[in-house]
Amino acid sequence: MATLPAFLKPVGNAPHRPVRAERSPYLLRPLPQEDVFFYSKKIDNSRLVREPDPKSRGACWSAIGAAAVVLALITSVLAPTVASTLAGYKLEALRAEERRLLNERRGLELQEAELLRPDRLEALAKRQNLVTPGNSQLVRLENKSDAKLAMVK
Protein backbone atom coordinates (compact mmCIF):
# COMPACT_ATOMS: atom_id res chain seq x y z
CA MET A 1 0.00 0.00 0.00
CA ALA A 2 2.89 2.27 -0.36
CA THR A 3 1.62 3.59 -3.68
CA LEU A 4 -1.78 4.68 -2.40
CA PRO A 5 -2.30 8.41 -2.08
CA ALA A 6 -2.35 9.77 1.40
CA PHE A 7 -6.03 10.68 1.34
CA LEU A 8 -7.04 7.10 0.61
CA LYS A 9 -5.06 5.66 3.50
CA PRO A 10 -7.04 4.92 6.60
CA VAL A 11 -6.34 7.58 9.16
CA GLY A 12 -7.33 5.64 12.17
CA ASN A 13 -8.97 7.45 15.08
CA ALA A 14 -8.75 10.93 13.52
CA PRO A 15 -11.93 12.98 13.90
CA HIS A 16 -14.04 13.35 10.78
CA ARG A 17 -13.47 16.72 9.11
CA PRO A 18 -15.87 17.93 6.40
CA VAL A 19 -14.36 18.79 3.05
CA ARG A 20 -16.26 22.07 2.85
CA ALA A 21 -16.26 24.51 5.75
CA GLU A 22 -19.57 24.88 7.52
CA ARG A 23 -21.41 28.06 6.60
CA SER A 24 -23.92 29.95 8.57
CA PRO A 25 -27.40 29.33 7.14
CA TYR A 26 -28.17 33.04 7.51
CA LEU A 27 -25.43 34.30 5.21
CA LEU A 28 -26.19 35.07 1.56
CA ARG A 29 -24.00 33.63 -1.12
CA PRO A 30 -21.68 36.14 -2.82
CA LEU A 31 -22.94 37.85 -5.98
CA PRO A 32 -21.00 37.57 -9.22
CA GLN A 33 -18.52 40.40 -9.74
CA GLU A 34 -19.11 41.55 -6.17
CA ASP A 35 -15.48 42.39 -5.67
CA VAL A 36 -15.35 44.68 -8.74
CA PHE A 37 -15.85 48.39 -8.01
CA PHE A 38 -16.63 51.08 -10.59
CA TYR A 39 -15.91 54.67 -9.76
CA SER A 40 -17.68 57.53 -11.53
CA LYS A 41 -15.55 60.59 -12.06
CA LYS A 42 -17.01 63.88 -13.32
CA ILE A 43 -15.28 64.90 -16.53
CA ASP A 44 -15.47 68.51 -17.72
CA ASN A 45 -15.10 68.77 -21.51
CA SER A 46 -16.19 72.40 -21.77
CA ARG A 47 -12.68 73.61 -22.65
CA LEU A 48 -12.20 71.10 -25.47
CA VAL A 49 -12.35 72.47 -29.02
CA ARG A 50 -13.04 70.17 -31.90
CA GLU A 51 -10.67 70.47 -34.78
CA PRO A 52 -12.36 70.71 -38.18
CA ASP A 53 -11.77 67.77 -40.47
CA PRO A 54 -11.87 68.81 -44.15
CA LYS A 55 -12.31 65.21 -45.32
CA SER A 56 -15.41 64.65 -43.22
CA ARG A 57 -17.14 67.65 -44.79
CA GLY A 58 -16.68 66.21 -48.28
CA ALA A 59 -17.78 62.78 -47.11
CA CYS A 60 -20.93 64.28 -45.60
CA TRP A 61 -21.85 66.06 -48.84
CA SER A 62 -21.09 62.90 -50.79
CA ALA A 63 -23.46 60.92 -48.55
CA ILE A 64 -26.18 63.57 -48.97
CA GLY A 65 -25.74 63.50 -52.77
CA ALA A 66 -25.84 59.70 -52.88
CA ALA A 67 -29.01 59.68 -50.75
CA ALA A 68 -30.61 62.24 -53.09
CA VAL A 69 -29.75 60.13 -56.15
CA VAL A 70 -31.15 56.98 -54.51
CA LEU A 71 -34.31 58.87 -53.54
CA ALA A 72 -34.72 60.15 -57.11
CA LEU A 73 -34.30 56.62 -58.51
CA ILE A 74 -36.80 55.12 -56.08
CA THR A 75 -39.27 57.91 -56.84
CA SER A 76 -38.91 57.43 -60.59
CA VAL A 77 -39.44 53.68 -60.21
CA LEU A 78 -42.46 53.96 -57.93
CA ALA A 79 -44.16 56.97 -59.58
CA PRO A 80 -45.81 55.02 -62.47
CA THR A 81 -47.13 52.39 -60.08
CA VAL A 82 -48.61 55.00 -57.76
CA ALA A 83 -50.05 56.93 -60.71
CA SER A 84 -51.73 53.83 -62.15
CA THR A 85 -53.15 52.94 -58.75
CA LEU A 86 -54.58 56.44 -58.33
CA ALA A 87 -55.96 56.34 -61.89
CA GLY A 88 -57.64 53.02 -61.10
CA TYR A 89 -59.28 54.55 -58.02
CA LYS A 90 -60.48 57.52 -60.09
CA LEU A 91 -61.77 55.23 -62.85
CA GLU A 92 -63.71 53.14 -60.34
CA ALA A 93 -65.18 56.31 -58.81
CA LEU A 94 -66.26 57.49 -62.26
CA ARG A 95 -67.88 54.12 -63.00
CA ALA A 96 -69.78 54.30 -59.71
CA GLU A 97 -70.92 57.83 -60.55
CA GLU A 98 -72.03 56.66 -64.03
CA ARG A 99 -74.09 53.86 -62.47
CA ARG A 100 -75.64 56.31 -60.03
CA LEU A 101 -76.49 58.78 -62.82
CA LEU A 102 -77.99 56.03 -65.00
CA ASN A 103 -80.17 54.90 -62.10
CA GLU A 104 -81.21 58.50 -61.50
CA ARG A 105 -81.99 58.93 -65.22
CA ARG A 106 -84.15 55.79 -65.24
CA GLY A 107 -86.00 57.10 -62.22
CA LEU A 108 -86.56 60.48 -63.86
CA GLU A 109 -87.77 58.87 -67.10
CA LEU A 110 -90.20 56.75 -65.10
CA GLN A 111 -91.40 59.83 -63.24
CA GLU A 112 -91.82 61.71 -66.55
CA ALA A 113 -93.82 58.83 -68.03
CA GLU A 114 -95.98 58.84 -64.91
CA LEU A 115 -96.62 62.59 -65.21
CA LEU A 116 -97.36 62.50 -68.96
CA ARG A 117 -99.86 59.64 -68.78
CA PRO A 118 -102.95 60.53 -70.93
CA ASP A 119 -105.54 59.69 -68.24
CA ARG A 120 -103.68 61.87 -65.71
CA LEU A 121 -103.53 64.76 -68.21
CA GLU A 122 -107.28 64.44 -68.84
CA ALA A 123 -107.96 64.53 -65.11
CA LEU A 124 -105.81 67.67 -64.75
CA ALA A 125 -107.64 69.29 -67.69
CA LYS A 126 -111.06 68.56 -66.15
CA ARG A 127 -109.89 69.99 -62.80
CA GLN A 128 -108.85 73.23 -64.52
CA ASN A 129 -111.98 73.35 -66.71
CA LEU A 130 -110.09 72.77 -69.94
CA VAL A 131 -112.01 71.18 -72.79
CA THR A 132 -111.17 69.90 -76.24
CA PRO A 133 -111.60 72.68 -78.83
CA GLY A 134 -114.31 72.34 -81.40
CA ASN A 135 -113.77 72.36 -85.17
CA SER A 136 -114.82 76.00 -85.43
CA GLN A 137 -112.16 76.97 -82.88
CA LEU A 138 -109.26 75.35 -84.75
CA VAL A 139 -107.11 77.40 -87.11
CA ARG A 140 -105.22 75.39 -89.66
CA LEU A 141 -101.93 76.84 -90.77
CA GLU A 142 -100.87 76.38 -94.32
CA ASN A 143 -97.42 75.02 -94.82
CA LYS A 144 -95.70 77.73 -96.87
CA SER A 145 -92.02 78.07 -97.16
CA ASP A 146 -92.30 81.82 -97.07
CA ALA A 147 -89.74 83.16 -94.65
CA LYS A 148 -91.57 86.49 -94.27
CA LEU A 149 -94.00 85.01 -91.73
CA ALA A 150 -91.23 84.24 -89.35
CA MET A 151 -89.67 87.68 -89.70
CA VAL A 152 -92.71 89.78 -88.83
CA LYS A 153 -91.66 92.82 -86.85
MOLIN-V92279 format. One record per residue. N is the residue number from 1. RES is the residue in three letters. OMEGA is omega in whole degrees, 0 to 359 (* if undefined). D_CENTER is the distance of its C-alpha to the mean C-alpha in whole Angstrom. Layout:
# MOLIN-V92279
n=N res=RES omega=OMEGA d_center=D_CENTER
n=N res=RES omega=OMEGA d_center=D_CENTER
This chain:
# MOLIN-V92279
n=1 res=MET omega=182 d_center=88
n=2 res=ALA omega=183 d_center=88
n=3 res=THR omega=180 d_center=85
n=4 res=LEU omega=177 d_center=82
n=5 res=PRO omega=186 d_center=80
n=6 res=ALA omega=183 d_center=81
n=7 res=PHE omega=177 d_center=78
n=8 res=LEU omega=181 d_center=80
n=9 res=LYS omega=176 d_center=83
n=10 res=PRO omega=185 d_center=84
n=11 res=VAL omega=179 d_center=85
n=12 res=GLY omega=184 d_center=87
n=13 res=ASN omega=180 d_center=87
n=14 res=ALA omega=180 d_center=85
n=15 res=PRO omega=182 d_center=82
n=16 res=HIS omega=177 d_center=79
n=17 res=ARG omega=178 d_center=76
n=18 res=PRO omega=181 d_center=73
n=19 res=VAL omega=180 d_center=71
n=20 res=ARG omega=179 d_center=68
n=21 res=ALA omega=179 d_center=69
n=22 res=GLU omega=179 d_center=68
n=23 res=ARG omega=177 d_center=65
n=24 res=SER omega=181 d_center=65
n=25 res=PRO omega=183 d_center=63
n=26 res=TYR omega=178 d_center=61
n=27 res=LEU omega=176 d_center=60
n=28 res=LEU omega=177 d_center=57
n=29 res=ARG omega=181 d_center=56
n=30 res=PRO omega=179 d_center=55
n=31 res=LEU omega=177 d_center=51
n=32 res=PRO omega=180 d_center=50
n=33 res=GLN omega=182 d_center=51
n=34 res=GLU omega=183 d_center=53
n=35 res=ASP omega=179 d_center=55
n=36 res=VAL omega=181 d_center=52
n=37 res=PHE omega=176 d_center=52
n=38 res=PHE omega=179 d_center=50
n=39 res=TYR omega=178 d_center=51
n=40 res=SER omega=181 d_center=48
n=41 res=LYS omega=180 d_center=50
n=42 res=LYS omega=180 d_center=48
n=43 res=ILE omega=181 d_center=48
n=44 res=ASP omega=180 d_center=48
n=45 res=ASN omega=184 d_center=46
n=46 res=SER omega=182 d_center=46
n=47 res=ARG omega=179 d_center=49
n=48 res=LEU omega=178 d_center=48
n=49 res=VAL omega=181 d_center=47
n=50 res=ARG omega=178 d_center=44
n=51 res=GLU omega=179 d_center=46
n=52 res=PRO omega=179 d_center=44
n=53 res=ASP omega=183 d_center=43
n=54 res=PRO omega=180 d_center=43
n=55 res=LYS omega=182 d_center=41
n=56 res=SER omega=179 d_center=38
n=57 res=ARG omega=178 d_center=37
n=58 res=GLY omega=179 d_center=37
n=59 res=ALA omega=179 d_center=35
n=60 res=CYS omega=179 d_center=33
n=61 res=TRP omega=176 d_center=33
n=62 res=SER omega=179 d_center=33
n=63 res=ALA omega=179 d_center=30
n=64 res=ILE omega=179 d_center=28
n=65 res=GLY omega=179 d_center=29
n=66 res=ALA omega=178 d_center=28
n=67 res=ALA omega=179 d_center=24
n=68 res=ALA omega=179 d_center=24
n=69 res=VAL omega=179 d_center=26
n=70 res=VAL omega=179 d_center=23
n=71 res=LEU omega=178 d_center=20
n=72 res=ALA omega=178 d_center=22
n=73 res=LEU omega=180 d_center=22
n=74 res=ILE omega=179 d_center=19
n=75 res=THR omega=180 d_center=18
n=76 res=SER omega=177 d_center=21
n=77 res=VAL omega=185 d_center=20
n=78 res=LEU omega=184 d_center=16
n=79 res=ALA omega=179 d_center=17
n=80 res=PRO omega=179 d_center=18
n=81 res=THR omega=179 d_center=16
n=82 res=VAL omega=180 d_center=13
n=83 res=ALA omega=180 d_center=16
n=84 res=SER omega=177 d_center=17
n=85 res=THR omega=179 d_center=14
n=86 res=LEU omega=177 d_center=14
n=87 res=ALA omega=177 d_center=17
n=88 res=GLY omega=177 d_center=17
n=89 res=TYR omega=180 d_center=15
n=90 res=LYS omega=179 d_center=18
n=91 res=LEU omega=180 d_center=20
n=92 res=GLU omega=177 d_center=19
n=93 res=ALA omega=178 d_center=19
n=94 res=LEU omega=177 d_center=23
n=95 res=ARG omega=178 d_center=24
n=96 res=ALA omega=179 d_center=23
n=97 res=GLU omega=178 d_center=25
n=98 res=GLU omega=178 d_center=28
n=99 res=ARG omega=180 d_center=28
n=100 res=ARG omega=180 d_center=28
n=101 res=LEU omega=177 d_center=31
n=102 res=LEU omega=177 d_center=33
n=103 res=ASN omega=179 d_center=33
n=104 res=GLU omega=178 d_center=34
n=105 res=ARG omega=178 d_center=36
n=106 res=ARG omega=178 d_center=38
n=107 res=GLY omega=179 d_center=38
n=108 res=LEU omega=177 d_center=40
n=109 res=GLU omega=177 d_center=42
n=110 res=LEU omega=179 d_center=43
n=111 res=GLN omega=178 d_center=44
n=112 res=GLU omega=178 d_center=46
n=113 res=ALA omega=178 d_center=48
n=114 res=GLU omega=183 d_center=48
n=115 res=LEU omega=182 d_center=50
n=116 res=LEU omega=177 d_center=52
n=117 res=ARG omega=184 d_center=54
n=118 res=PRO omega=181 d_center=57
n=119 res=ASP omega=177 d_center=59
n=120 res=ARG omega=178 d_center=56
n=121 res=LEU omega=177 d_center=57
n=122 res=GLU omega=179 d_center=61
n=123 res=ALA omega=177 d_center=60
n=124 res=LEU omega=180 d_center=59
n=125 res=ALA omega=179 d_center=62
n=126 res=LYS omega=179 d_center=64
n=127 res=ARG omega=182 d_center=63
n=128 res=GLN omega=178 d_center=63
n=129 res=ASN omega=175 d_center=67
n=130 res=LEU omega=181 d_center=66
n=131 res=VAL omega=178 d_center=68
n=132 res=THR omega=182 d_center=69
n=133 res=PRO omega=178 d_center=71
n=134 res=GLY omega=181 d_center=74
n=135 res=ASN omega=181 d_center=76
n=136 res=SER omega=182 d_center=78
n=137 res=GLN omega=182 d_center=75
n=138 res=LEU omega=175 d_center=73
n=139 res=VAL omega=180 d_center=73
n=140 res=ARG omega=178 d_center=73
n=141 res=LEU omega=178 d_center=71
n=142 res=GLU omega=182 d_center=73
n=143 res=ASN omega=177 d_center=70
n=144 res=LYS omega=178 d_center=72
n=145 res=SER omega=179 d_center=70
n=146 res=ASP omega=184 d_center=71
n=147 res=ALA omega=182 d_center=69
n=148 res=LYS omega=180 d_center=71
n=149 res=LEU omega=182 d_center=70
n=150 res=ALA omega=185 d_center=66
n=151 res=MET omega=180 d_center=67
n=152 res=VAL omega=183 d_center=70
n=153 res=LYS omega=* d_center=69
